[in-house]
Amino acid sequence: MNILVLTGGLEEDPFTAALAKALRALDHRVTTLSPLYRSIDPGQRALARRLVKLNVEVEGTPYACELYTGRNVHGVEQVFIGHPELFATANDLDDGDAATVQRRLRVFSLAAAAFVRDDITVGAEIIHGLGEAGTAVLRELAEADHPTPRVLSADADALTRSLDIATTLIAATTSEADRVLEALAARHADDRAGKFVRVVGSGVDTSLWNPLTDSHLASRFDPIDRSGKARSKAALQRELALPVRPEVPLLGVVVRAQDSRYLSAFVNATAELLRNDVQLVVQADASGEAVAALEDLWDRFPDRFQVRTGSDGSLTHAIMGASDLLLSLSDDGAFAREAQRYGTLPILSRQAPLADVLVDCDATLSSGNAFLSDSLDAKDVLAATQRAVGAYLQREGYKALVRRVMELDNSWTRAAHGFVRAYKSALPAVEGEAA
């Protein structure tokens, strides 16, 4: 299958890059179309500038956009749309004031739609729009009645506003798909005909997150032989000046900069949690009062609590591999599935979209693959974490749970097969073709 992926983010955005790489690994031809931002050096990328210009006009102002093409190491073909004013000076689609952002989005959508309509080198069988920019381009193509089947991935709000511009609408979770189906059901039967709603989540890049190959771990391991995880735990305890105690649950917390607002509630939960026989390791890309409060706890409980600031990737991997439990302080359940690959049970809010595809562990640990809290408030985080610590102390049941979680297939390869099935729903004539 020949697939064109439209994105307003950087082509190397984790979702776009992983999706394109996984689809290419399934032997599909994949082309990404995105803006040429300031961080993308055409010379370093060996991009070829085409002689043709994409000329568009917005509110009476003409914009002559340049076209660059290339191919990355995974065999994914890349097309970039450049403009010296709108893209070359920006870091991303949302860089600048509201008027600039809106003009940038409009110019990109018009230029990308012009490329799709006129270009014969790609010849896509499916056009897959991602997010806000992908939606805008698909809308232009729909208004022009472009014949190539269109597929849209976005959040539920964007999908419900875009029912007319794509044949297949892809939601990341079941709850979001239900919202789209509800909106679709309210439409006239003729408007619903030929529409498909599919649920396809993202995956984990197993080339980056793999306990059997991860160079950041003190010792590597797999679901069958997990002795390397115990050695990695001991190594991290020594590195962070914690007592080496294999029997004590080690709880890891990795907080991204965009999630630092949840640290204040976490401080309150931590003060109570440290009354138990546990060890906590926090990596926070943050500063301010909440971090100062965490450092105060560090001074009070040096044998149970360690804090590191910043976003060092090697430490993130070490925490993921060494910890018994991982608390995700984020709206989207960040790092939960990556943690599962390392046999580290995630604790996350059931409000996170990712919670739709996870199962809360029962008291006997005979089912489930995560521990879900009702919210990210201190009380709920504490309750879920204490429940997870109690599960860890059920030694035999917990060992079986860890192995079961590590054997889950949450790779991008599996996710890519799901996207291919979604594409085929827009291509009835080739439904029998293997993914």
C-alpha positions as CSV (number, residue, x, y, z in Angstrom):
1,M,0.0,0.0,0.0
2,N,1.2,3.5,-0.8
3,I,0.5,5.8,2.2
4,L,0.9,9.6,2.5
5,V,1.0,10.8,6.1
6,L,0.2,14.5,6.7
7,T,1.5,16.2,9.9
8,G,2.1,19.7,11.1
9,G,4.7,18.6,13.6
10,L,8.2,17.7,13.0
11,E,8.6,14.6,10.8
12,E,10.6,13.1,13.7
13,D,7.8,13.7,16.2
14,P,7.7,10.4,18.1
15,F,4.2,9.4,16.9
16,T,4.8,10.3,13.3
17,A,8.3,8.8,13.1
18,A,7.3,5.6,14.8
19,L,4.2,5.1,12.7
20,A,6.0,5.8,9.4
21,K,8.9,3.5,10.4
22,A,6.5,0.6,11.5
23,L,4.4,0.9,8.3
24,R,7.6,0.8,6.2
25,A,8.8,-2.2,8.1
26,L,5.6,-3.9,6.9
27,D,6.7,-3.3,3.4
28,H,4.3,-0.4,2.6
29,R,5.5,2.7,0.8
30,V,5.3,5.6,3.2
31,T,5.7,9.3,2.6
32,T,5.5,12.0,5.2
33,L,4.5,15.6,4.3
34,S,5.3,18.3,6.9
35,P,6.6,21.9,7.3
36,L,10.3,22.6,7.0
37,Y,11.0,24.2,10.5
38,R,14.2,25.9,11.5
39,S,15.6,22.8,13.2
40,I,15.6,20.9,9.9
41,D,18.8,21.5,7.9
42,P,18.3,20.4,4.2
43,G,22.0,20.0,3.8
44,Q,22.4,17.6,6.7
45,R,19.4,15.7,5.6
46,A,20.5,15.5,2.0
47,L,17.2,17.0,0.9
48,A,16.7,18.0,-2.7
49,R,15.0,21.2,-3.4
50,R,12.6,21.0,-6.3
51,L,12.4,23.7,-8.8
52,V,8.7,23.9,-8.6
53,K,7.0,26.4,-6.2
54,L,3.7,25.9,-4.4
55,N,2.0,29.2,-4.8
56,V,-0.9,29.9,-2.4
57,E,-2.7,33.0,-1.3
58,V,-4.1,33.9,2.1
59,E,-6.2,37.0,2.7
60,G,-4.8,38.6,-0.5
61,T,-1.1,37.9,0.4
62,P,0.7,35.5,-1.9
63,Y,3.1,32.9,-0.5
64,A,5.6,31.0,-2.7
65,C,6.4,27.8,-0.8
66,E,9.5,25.7,-1.5
67,L,9.4,21.9,-1.8
68,Y,12.2,19.6,-0.4
69,T,12.3,15.9,-0.8
70,G,14.4,13.1,0.7
71,R,14.4,9.7,2.4
72,N,15.4,8.7,5.9
73,V,17.5,5.7,7.0
74,H,14.3,3.6,7.5
75,G,13.3,4.1,3.8
76,V,10.5,6.5,4.6
77,E,10.2,9.2,1.9
78,Q,10.0,12.7,3.2
79,V,8.5,15.8,1.7
80,F,8.9,19.2,3.4
81,I,7.1,22.4,2.6
82,G,9.3,25.5,3.3
83,H,8.8,29.2,3.6
84,P,11.4,31.7,4.8
85,E,8.9,33.7,6.9
86,L,6.4,31.2,8.2
87,F,8.3,27.9,8.7
88,A,12.1,28.7,8.6
89,T,11.8,30.9,11.6
90,A,9.5,28.6,13.7
91,N,10.2,25.7,15.9
92,D,6.7,24.2,15.4
93,L,3.2,24.9,14.2
94,D,2.2,26.9,17.3
95,D,5.3,29.1,17.5
96,G,4.3,32.8,17.6
97,D,1.1,34.8,18.3
98,A,-2.3,33.6,17.4
99,A,-2.5,35.4,14.0
100,T,0.9,34.0,12.9
101,V,-0.1,30.5,14.0
102,Q,-3.4,30.7,12.1
103,R,-1.7,32.0,9.0
104,R,1.0,29.3,9.2
105,L,-1.6,26.6,9.4
106,R,-3.6,28.0,6.5
107,V,-0.6,28.3,4.3
108,F,0.6,24.8,5.1
109,S,-2.9,23.3,4.5
110,L,-3.2,25.1,1.1
111,A,0.3,24.2,0.0
112,A,0.0,20.6,1.1
113,A,-3.3,20.2,-0.6
114,A,-1.8,21.7,-3.8
115,F,1.0,19.2,-3.6
116,V,-1.4,16.2,-3.1
117,R,-3.6,17.4,-6.0
118,D,-0.8,18.0,-8.5
119,D,2.1,15.7,-7.6
120,I,2.5,12.4,-9.5
121,T,5.6,11.1,-7.8
122,V,3.9,9.9,-4.6
123,G,0.7,8.5,-6.1
124,A,-0.8,7.7,-2.7
125,E,-3.5,5.2,-2.3
126,I,-4.4,6.5,1.2
127,I,-3.9,9.9,2.7
128,H,-3.6,9.9,6.5
129,G,-4.0,13.2,8.3
130,L,-2.6,13.6,11.8
131,G,-3.8,16.2,14.3
132,E,-4.8,19.8,13.6
133,A,-2.6,20.3,10.5
134,G,-3.6,16.9,9.0
135,T,-7.3,17.8,9.6
136,A,-6.8,21.2,7.8
137,V,-5.2,19.6,4.8
138,L,-7.9,16.9,4.5
139,R,-10.5,19.6,4.7
140,E,-9.0,21.3,1.7
141,L,-8.9,18.0,-0.2
142,A,-12.5,17.2,0.7
143,E,-13.7,20.6,-0.5
144,A,-11.9,20.0,-3.8
145,D,-13.5,16.5,-3.9
146,H,-10.1,14.9,-4.3
147,P,-10.6,11.2,-5.1
148,T,-7.9,9.6,-2.9
149,P,-9.4,8.0,0.2
150,R,-8.8,10.0,3.3
151,V,-8.2,8.8,6.9
152,L,-8.0,11.1,10.0
153,S,-6.3,10.5,13.4
154,A,-7.1,13.2,16.0
155,D,-8.7,13.6,19.4
156,A,-12.4,13.1,19.8
157,D,-13.3,16.8,19.6
158,A,-11.5,17.2,16.3
159,L,-13.0,14.0,14.9
160,T,-16.5,15.0,15.8
161,R,-16.0,18.3,14.0
162,S,-14.6,16.5,10.9
163,L,-17.0,13.8,10.1
164,D,-17.4,14.9,6.5
165,I,-13.7,15.1,5.5
166,A,-12.6,11.5,5.9
167,T,-13.9,8.1,5.1
168,T,-12.3,6.5,8.2
169,L,-11.9,8.3,11.5
170,I,-9.3,6.8,13.9
171,A,-9.6,7.3,17.6
172,A,-6.9,6.4,20.1
173,T,-9.2,4.9,22.7
174,T,-12.6,3.2,22.9
175,S,-14.1,6.1,24.9
176,E,-13.1,8.6,22.3
177,A,-14.4,6.3,19.5
178,D,-17.8,6.2,21.4
179,R,-18.0,10.0,21.3
180,V,-17.4,10.0,17.6
181,L,-19.9,7.2,17.0
182,E,-22.5,9.2,19.0
183,A,-21.9,12.3,16.9
184,L,-22.1,10.2,13.7
185,A,-25.4,8.5,14.9
186,A,-27.0,12.0,15.1
187,R,-26.4,12.5,11.4
188,H,-28.7,11.6,8.6
189,A,-28.4,8.0,7.3
190,D,-27.1,9.2,4.0
191,D,-24.3,11.2,5.8
192,R,-23.3,8.1,7.8
193,A,-23.1,5.8,4.7
194,G,-19.5,4.6,4.0
195,K,-18.1,6.1,7.2
196,F,-15.9,4.0,9.5
197,V,-14.7,4.7,13.1
198,R,-11.7,2.6,14.2
199,V,-9.8,2.4,17.5
200,V,-6.1,2.2,17.0
201,G,-3.7,3.2,19.8
202,S,0.0,4.1,19.4
203,G,2.7,1.7,20.2
204,V,6.1,1.5,22.0
205,D,9.2,1.8,19.9
206,T,10.9,-1.5,20.8
207,S,14.2,-0.3,19.3
208,L,14.3,2.3,22.2
209,W,12.5,0.5,25.0
210,N,13.7,-3.1,25.2
211,P,15.1,-4.6,28.4
212,L,17.0,-7.2,26.4
213,T,19.0,-4.5,24.4
214,D,18.8,-1.4,26.5
215,S,22.4,-0.1,27.0
216,H,21.3,2.2,29.9
217,L,20.6,-0.8,32.2
218,A,23.2,-2.3,34.5
219,S,22.0,-5.7,33.4
220,R,19.6,-6.8,30.7
221,F,16.8,-9.2,31.0
222,D,13.7,-10.7,29.4
223,P,10.3,-12.1,30.6
224,I,11.8,-15.6,31.1
225,D,15.0,-14.6,32.9
226,R,14.4,-11.5,35.0
227,S,17.5,-11.8,37.1
228,G,19.0,-8.8,35.3
229,K,16.1,-6.7,36.6
230,A,17.2,-7.5,40.2
231,R,20.8,-6.6,39.3
232,S,19.6,-3.3,37.7
233,K,17.6,-2.5,40.8
234,A,20.6,-3.1,43.0
235,A,22.8,-1.0,40.7
236,L,20.4,2.0,40.8
237,Q,20.1,1.7,44.6
238,R,23.9,1.9,44.9
239,E,24.2,4.7,42.4
240,L,21.6,6.8,44.2
241,A,22.9,6.0,47.7
242,L,19.9,4.0,48.7
243,P,20.4,0.8,50.8
244,V,20.5,-2.2,48.6
245,R,17.3,-4.0,49.7
246,P,15.9,-6.3,47.1
247,E,12.8,-7.1,49.2
248,V,11.7,-3.5,49.4
249,P,9.5,-2.1,46.6
250,L,11.3,0.5,44.5
251,L,8.8,3.1,43.1
252,G,10.0,5.2,40.2
253,V,8.5,8.5,39.2
254,V,9.5,10.4,36.0
255,V,7.9,13.8,35.6
256,R,8.1,15.6,32.3
257,A,8.2,19.4,32.2
258,Q,4.6,19.7,31.0
259,D,3.4,17.6,33.9
260,S,5.2,19.5,36.7
261,R,1.9,21.0,37.9
262,Y,1.1,17.6,39.5
263,L,4.1,17.7,41.7
264,S,2.5,19.6,44.5
265,A,-0.2,17.0,45.1
266,F,2.5,14.3,44.8
267,V,4.5,15.9,47.6
268,N,1.5,15.4,50.0
269,A,1.1,11.8,48.9
270,T,4.9,11.2,49.2
271,A,5.1,12.4,52.8
272,E,2.5,9.8,53.8
273,L,3.8,7.1,51.6
274,L,7.3,7.3,53.1
275,R,5.9,6.2,56.4
276,N,5.9,2.7,54.8
277,D,8.9,0.5,54.1
278,V,9.4,1.6,50.5
279,Q,12.0,3.4,48.4
280,L,11.1,6.2,45.9
281,V,13.2,7.6,43.1
282,V,12.0,10.8,41.4
283,Q,13.3,12.3,38.2
284,A,11.6,15.7,37.7
285,D,12.1,18.1,34.8
286,A,11.0,20.9,37.0
287,S,12.0,23.5,39.6
288,G,10.3,25.7,42.1
289,E,8.5,25.2,45.4
290,A,7.3,21.6,44.7
291,V,10.9,20.5,43.9
292,A,12.1,22.3,47.0
293,A,9.5,20.4,49.1
294,L,10.6,17.1,47.5
295,E,14.2,17.9,48.4
296,D,13.1,18.6,52.0
297,L,11.7,15.1,52.1
298,W,14.9,13.8,50.6
299,D,16.8,15.3,53.6
300,R,14.4,13.7,56.0
301,F,14.3,10.3,54.4
302,P,17.7,9.8,52.6
303,D,17.5,6.0,52.9
304,R,14.0,5.9,51.3
305,F,13.8,8.9,48.9
306,Q,16.1,10.3,46.2
307,V,15.4,13.2,43.8
308,R,17.1,14.1,40.6
309,T,16.1,17.1,38.4
310,G,16.4,17.3,34.6
311,S,15.4,15.0,31.8
312,D,18.5,12.8,31.3
313,G,17.3,10.0,29.1
314,S,19.8,7.4,30.5
315,L,18.4,8.0,34.0
316,T,14.9,7.6,32.7
317,H,15.8,4.2,31.2
318,A,17.6,3.2,34.4
319,I,14.6,4.0,36.5
320,M,12.3,2.2,34.1
321,G,14.4,-0.9,34.2
322,A,15.2,-1.0,37.9
323,S,11.9,0.0,39.5
324,D,9.2,-2.4,40.6
325,L,6.4,0.2,40.2
326,L,6.2,3.4,38.1
327,L,3.9,6.3,39.0
328,S,2.8,8.3,36.0
329,L,2.0,11.8,37.0
330,S,0.5,12.9,33.7
331,D,-2.9,13.4,31.9
332,D,-1.9,10.9,29.2
333,G,-0.3,8.1,31.3
334,A,3.2,8.9,30.1
335,F,5.7,6.0,30.2
336,A,3.1,3.5,31.4
337,R,3.5,1.1,28.4
338,E,7.2,1.6,28.3
339,A,7.3,0.6,32.0
340,Q,5.4,-2.6,31.2
341,R,8.0,-3.7,28.8
342,Y,10.5,-3.7,31.7
343,G,8.2,-5.6,34.1
344,T,7.6,-2.4,36.0
345,L,3.9,-2.1,36.9
346,P,2.5,1.4,36.1
347,I,0.3,3.4,38.4
348,L,-1.8,6.0,36.5
349,S,-5.0,7.9,36.5
350,R,-8.0,6.1,35.1
351,Q,-8.9,9.5,33.4
352,A,-5.8,9.1,31.1
353,P,-6.9,8.0,27.6
354,L,-4.3,5.1,27.9
355,A,-6.3,3.7,30.8
356,D,-8.9,2.6,28.3
357,V,-6.6,-0.2,27.0
358,L,-5.2,-1.1,30.5
359,V,-6.9,-3.3,33.1
360,D,-6.8,-2.5,36.8
361,C,-5.3,-5.3,38.8
362,D,-7.6,-7.2,41.0
363,A,-6.9,-8.1,44.6
364,T,-5.6,-11.6,43.8
365,L,-3.4,-10.3,40.9
366,S,-5.0,-13.0,38.6
367,S,-6.1,-10.3,36.2
368,G,-5.0,-6.8,35.2
369,N,-1.8,-5.1,34.1
370,A,-1.8,-1.8,35.8
371,F,-3.0,0.1,38.9
372,L,-5.5,2.8,38.2
373,S,-6.2,5.8,40.5
374,D,-9.4,7.7,40.4
375,S,-7.5,11.0,39.8
376,L,-4.1,12.6,40.2
377,D,-5.1,14.1,43.5
378,A,-2.9,13.3,46.5
379,K,-5.5,11.1,48.2
380,D,-6.2,9.0,45.1
381,V,-2.5,8.7,44.1
382,L,-1.7,7.5,47.6
383,A,-4.5,4.9,47.6
384,A,-3.5,3.5,44.3
385,T,0.2,3.4,45.2
386,Q,-0.4,1.7,48.5
387,R,-2.5,-0.9,46.7
388,A,0.4,-1.4,44.3
389,V,2.8,-1.8,47.1
390,G,0.5,-4.3,48.7
391,A,0.5,-6.2,45.5
392,Y,4.3,-6.3,45.3
393,L,4.3,-8.0,48.7
394,Q,2.3,-10.9,47.3
395,R,5.6,-12.3,46.0
396,E,4.5,-15.3,43.9
397,G,1.4,-13.6,42.6
398,Y,3.4,-10.5,41.7
399,K,6.1,-12.5,39.9
400,A,3.4,-14.1,37.7
401,L,1.9,-10.6,37.1
402,V,5.3,-9.2,36.0
403,R,5.9,-11.9,33.5
404,R,2.4,-11.6,32.1
405,V,2.8,-7.8,31.7
406,M,6.2,-8.2,30.0
407,E,4.7,-10.6,27.5
408,L,2.1,-8.1,26.3
409,D,2.6,-7.0,22.7
410,N,2.3,-3.2,22.8
411,S,4.9,-2.7,20.0
412,W,4.5,-0.3,17.1
413,T,4.5,-3.3,14.8
414,R,1.2,-4.4,16.3
415,A,-0.2,-0.8,16.2
416,A,0.9,-0.5,12.5
417,H,-1.2,-3.6,11.6
418,G,-4.1,-1.8,13.3
419,F,-3.6,1.3,11.1
420,V,-3.4,-0.8,8.0
421,R,-6.7,-2.4,8.8
422,A,-8.2,1.1,9.3
423,Y,-6.8,2.1,5.9
424,K,-8.3,-0.9,4.3
425,S,-11.8,0.1,5.6
426,A,-11.4,3.1,3.3
427,L,-10.4,0.7,0.4
428,P,-13.2,-1.8,0.1
429,A,-11.8,-3.1,-3.2
430,V,-8.6,-4.4,-1.5
431,E,-10.0,-5.6,1.8
432,G,-8.6,-9.1,1.2
433,E,-5.0,-7.9,1.0
434,A,-2.8,-9.0,3.8
435,A,-1.4,-6.3,6.2
